[in-house]
Amino acid sequence: MIVNLTKDGWDVIYHRAHALLAAQLGGHWRRADFPVRFYKTIAAISHHDDLEKEWKGNNLTESGAPLDFTLRHLVTIKEV
């Protein structure tokens, strides 16, 4: 998951939601600038995070904060 600390708590974005948003943005590509394989490109964008882990197990740090995927390598298995 993608985690951003805010003044009021956390913004948590699941990888698949991020990929679908990216595809929606790609859908607004100017027609004149479409890549040769536009529809395949949009399909690839929408599935680029499909192999990320689903929401299973404990995805919290030892202190109880949501664990951003970019920080997973910094914690031990006991913390995760």
N, CA and C atoms as a LAMMPS dump frame, in Angstrom:
ITEM: TIMESTEP
0
ITEM: NUMBER OF ATOMS
240
ITEM: BOX BOUNDS ff ff ff
-5.0000000000000000e+02 5.0000000000000000e+02
-5.0000000000000000e+02 5.0000000000000000e+02
-5.0000000000000000e+02 5.0000000000000000e+02
ITEM: ATOMS id mol type element x y z
1 1 1 N 0.832 -1.172 0
2 1 2 C 0 0 0
3 1 3 C 0.879 1.239 0
4 2 1 N 0.336 2.308 -0.485
5 2 2 C 1.033 3.59 -0.513
6 2 3 C 0.481 4.4 0.651
7 3 1 N 1.361 4.89 1.507
8 3 2 C 0.934 5.576 2.719
9 3 3 C 1.543 6.969 2.762
10 4 1 N 0.7 7.948 3.005
11 4 2 C 1.155 9.327 3.16
12 4 3 C 0.629 9.867 4.477
13 5 1 N 1.523 10.385 5.29
14 5 2 C 1.145 11.003 6.551
15 5 3 C 0.537 12.372 6.268
16 6 1 N -0.594 12.662 6.883
17 6 2 C -1.224 13.975 6.756
18 6 3 C -1.341 14.579 8.148
19 7 1 N -1.736 15.834 8.225
20 7 2 C -1.869 16.465 9.543
21 7 3 C -2.991 15.833 10.359
22 8 1 N -3.946 15.188 9.68
23 8 2 C -5.082 14.576 10.369
24 8 3 C -4.993 13.061 10.491
25 9 1 N -3.936 12.457 9.997
26 9 2 C -3.813 10.996 10.06
27 9 3 C -3.044 10.449 8.878
28 10 1 N -3.68 9.566 8.115
29 10 2 C -3.006 8.887 7.023
30 10 3 C -3.872 8.87 5.777
31 11 1 N -3.241 8.986 4.62
32 11 2 C -3.865 8.666 3.342
33 11 3 C -3.285 7.312 2.95
34 12 1 N -4.133 6.33 2.804
35 12 2 C -3.699 4.986 2.438
36 12 3 C -4.302 4.653 1.08
37 13 1 N -3.451 4.303 0.133
38 13 2 C -3.884 3.985 -1.225
39 13 3 C -3.419 2.567 -1.543
40 14 1 N -4.35 1.713 -1.879
41 14 2 C -3.993 0.349 -2.264
42 14 3 C -3.402 0.365 -3.672
43 15 1 N -2.495 -0.552 -3.94
44 15 2 C -1.804 -0.572 -5.228
45 15 3 C -2.764 -0.685 -6.408
46 16 1 N -3.761 -1.522 -6.293
47 16 2 C -4.685 -1.682 -7.425
48 16 3 C -5.493 -0.415 -7.661
49 17 1 N -5.86 0.294 -6.6
50 17 2 C -6.58 1.563 -6.764
51 17 3 C -5.682 2.581 -7.459
52 18 1 N -4.412 2.584 -7.101
53 18 2 C -3.437 3.474 -7.738
54 18 3 C -3.321 3.164 -9.23
55 19 1 N -3.283 1.886 -9.574
56 19 2 C -3.165 1.49 -10.982
57 19 3 C -4.403 1.896 -11.776
58 20 1 N -5.579 1.727 -11.184
59 20 2 C -6.808 2.112 -11.883
60 20 3 C -6.885 3.622 -12.076
61 21 1 N -6.446 4.382 -11.084
62 21 2 C -6.414 5.84 -11.236
63 21 3 C -5.444 6.235 -12.347
64 22 1 N -4.292 5.584 -12.393
65 22 2 C -3.319 5.866 -13.453
66 22 3 C -3.924 5.593 -14.83
67 23 1 N -4.701 4.513 -14.945
68 23 2 C -5.345 4.191 -16.224
69 23 3 C -6.394 5.24 -16.585
70 24 1 N -7.13 5.717 -15.588
71 24 2 C -8.117 6.767 -15.852
72 24 3 C -7.43 8.035 -16.358
73 25 1 N -6.307 8.369 -15.755
74 25 2 C -5.547 9.534 -16.233
75 25 3 C -5.051 9.294 -17.653
76 26 1 N -4.567 8.087 -17.928
77 26 2 C -4.112 7.745 -19.275
78 26 3 C -5.226 7.835 -20.295
79 27 1 N -6.45 7.592 -19.863
80 27 2 C -7.599 7.681 -20.757
81 27 3 C -7.871 9.088 -21.258
82 28 1 N -7.248 10.069 -20.634
83 28 2 C -7.42 11.465 -21.054
84 28 3 C -6.312 11.93 -21.996
85 29 1 N -5.522 10.996 -22.487
86 29 2 C -4.464 11.28 -23.449
87 29 3 C -5.075 11.987 -24.658
88 30 1 N -4.409 13.011 -25.125
89 30 2 C -4.91 13.694 -26.338
90 30 3 C -4.851 12.737 -27.514
91 31 1 N -5.948 12.66 -28.238
92 31 2 C -6.045 11.718 -29.359
93 31 3 C -4.895 11.906 -30.354
94 32 1 N -4.488 13.12 -30.583
95 32 2 C -3.405 13.384 -31.536
96 32 3 C -2.072 12.792 -31.066
97 33 1 N -1.947 12.568 -29.757
98 33 2 C -0.698 12.054 -29.192
99 33 3 C -0.779 10.586 -28.771
100 34 1 N -1.852 9.885 -29.146
101 34 2 C -2.003 8.473 -28.774
102 34 3 C -0.777 7.681 -29.203
103 35 1 N -0.286 6.776 -28.356
104 35 2 C 0.754 5.853 -28.809
105 35 3 C 0.141 4.869 -29.814
106 36 1 N 0.976 4.198 -30.566
107 36 2 C 0.504 3.265 -31.596
108 36 3 C -0.427 2.214 -30.993
109 37 1 N -0.086 1.696 -29.86
110 37 2 C -0.892 0.658 -29.195
111 37 3 C -1.589 1.258 -27.972
112 38 1 N -2.418 2.242 -28.201
113 38 2 C -3.058 2.989 -27.115
114 38 3 C -3.822 2.084 -26.153
115 39 1 N -4.701 1.24 -26.654
116 39 2 C -5.536 0.42 -25.775
117 39 3 C -4.71 -0.6 -24.991
118 40 1 N -3.689 -1.14 -25.614
119 40 2 C -2.799 -2.053 -24.894
120 40 3 C -2.011 -1.298 -23.821
121 41 1 N -1.657 -0.059 -24.122
122 41 2 C -0.949 0.769 -23.148
123 41 3 C -1.825 1.031 -21.932
124 42 1 N -3.083 1.392 -22.162
125 42 2 C -4.003 1.649 -21.051
126 42 3 C -4.224 0.368 -20.242
127 43 1 N -4.355 -0.768 -20.925
128 43 2 C -4.517 -2.046 -20.218
129 43 3 C -3.293 -2.335 -19.352
130 44 1 N -2.108 -2.101 -19.886
131 44 2 C -0.88 -2.334 -19.122
132 44 3 C -0.807 -1.405 -17.913
133 45 1 N -1.178 -0.15 -18.103
134 45 2 C -1.179 0.802 -16.988
135 45 3 C -2.134 0.323 -15.895
136 46 1 N -3.317 -0.131 -16.292
137 46 2 C -4.325 -0.516 -15.296
138 46 3 C -3.95 -1.77 -14.515
139 47 1 N -3.024 -2.553 -15.042
140 47 2 C -2.638 -3.803 -14.373
141 47 3 C -1.205 -3.782 -13.855
142 48 1 N -0.546 -2.632 -13.851
143 48 2 C 0.879 -2.637 -13.524
144 48 3 C 1.186 -2.979 -12.071
145 49 1 N 0.207 -2.94 -11.188
146 49 2 C 0.449 -3.311 -9.79
147 49 3 C -0.292 -4.57 -9.37
148 50 1 N -0.757 -5.362 -10.313
149 50 2 C -1.532 -6.557 -9.979
150 50 3 C -0.76 -7.57 -9.141
151 51 1 N 0.534 -7.578 -9.228
152 51 2 C 1.31 -8.567 -8.487
153 51 3 C 1.657 -8.116 -7.079
154 52 1 N 1.292 -6.903 -6.712
155 52 2 C 1.528 -6.448 -5.347
156 52 3 C 0.643 -7.252 -4.405
157 53 1 N 1.089 -7.4 -3.184
158 53 2 C 0.344 -8.191 -2.207
159 53 3 C -1.03 -7.587 -1.946
160 54 1 N -1.987 -8.477 -1.796
161 54 2 C -3.313 -8.044 -1.374
162 54 3 C -3.218 -7.64 0.097
163 55 1 N -4.286 -7.074 0.593
164 55 2 C -4.319 -6.66 1.994
165 55 3 C -4.47 -7.912 2.855
166 56 1 N -3.346 -8.534 3.161
167 56 2 C -3.33 -9.726 3.999
168 56 3 C -2.271 -9.534 5.064
169 57 1 N -2.471 -10.139 6.191
170 57 2 C -1.47 -10.079 7.236
171 57 3 C -1.434 -8.725 7.914
172 58 1 N -0.38 -8.506 8.633
173 58 2 C -0.219 -7.285 9.403
174 58 3 C 0.635 -6.31 8.61
175 59 1 N 0.053 -5.253 8.139
176 59 2 C 0.773 -4.239 7.37
177 59 3 C 0.964 -2.978 8.193
178 60 1 N 1.277 -3.187 9.465
179 60 2 C 1.498 -2.07 10.373
180 60 3 C 2.917 -2.131 10.913
181 61 1 N 3.459 -0.979 11.247
182 61 2 C 4.758 -0.937 11.908
183 61 3 C 4.568 -1.347 13.362
184 62 1 N 5.666 -1.496 14.066
185 62 2 C 5.602 -1.874 15.478
186 62 3 C 4.799 -0.863 16.293
187 63 1 N 4.842 0.402 15.896
188 63 2 C 4.104 1.442 16.62
189 63 3 C 2.646 1.549 16.186
190 64 1 N 2.226 0.735 15.2
191 64 2 C 0.832 0.728 14.778
192 64 3 C 0.516 1.592 13.577
193 65 1 N 1.527 2.205 12.982
194 65 2 C 1.306 3.039 11.794
195 65 3 C 1.204 2.149 10.558
196 66 1 N 0.434 2.566 9.537
197 66 2 C 0.39 1.79 8.298
198 66 3 C 1.774 1.748 7.653
199 67 1 N 2.121 0.611 7.089
200 67 2 C 3.456 0.418 6.522
201 67 3 C 3.453 0.674 5.024
202 68 1 N 4.129 1.735 4.603
203 68 2 C 4.266 2.061 3.185
204 68 3 C 5.137 1.004 2.508
205 69 1 N 4.768 0.614 1.29
206 69 2 C 5.511 -0.441 0.588
207 69 3 C 6.972 -0.079 0.37
208 70 1 N 7.313 1.21 0.295
209 70 2 C 8.709 1.601 0.072
210 70 3 C 9.556 1.437 1.329
211 71 1 N 8.914 1.247 2.473
212 71 2 C 9.649 1.112 3.735
213 71 3 C 9.725 -0.329 4.225
214 72 1 N 9.077 -1.248 3.524
215 72 2 C 9.008 -2.636 3.983
216 72 3 C 10.397 -3.235 4.218
217 73 1 N 11.365 -2.871 3.412
218 73 2 C 12.711 -3.444 3.562
219 73 3 C 13.43 -2.921 4.807
220 74 1 N 12.909 -1.877 5.445
221 74 2 C 13.569 -1.285 6.603
222 74 3 C 13.13 -1.893 7.932
223 75 1 N 12.125 -2.752 7.921
224 75 2 C 11.63 -3.334 9.161
225 75 3 C 11.889 -4.831 9.177
226 76 1 N 11.942 -5.382 10.366
227 76 2 C 12.15 -6.82 10.487
228 76 3 C 10.809 -7.533 10.39
229 77 1 N 10.867 -8.83 10.195
230 77 2 C 9.645 -9.633 10.097
231 77 3 C 8.811 -9.489 11.371
232 78 1 N 9.443 -9.396 12.537
233 78 2 C 8.703 -9.263 13.791
234 78 3 C 7.872 -7.986 13.814
235 79 1 N 8.363 -6.928 13.174
236 79 2 C 7.635 -5.661 13.158
237 79 3 C 6.47 -5.7 12.189
238 80 1 N 6.561 -6.509 11.159
239 80 2 C 5.518 -6.568 10.145
240 80 3 C 4.59 -7.633 10.499
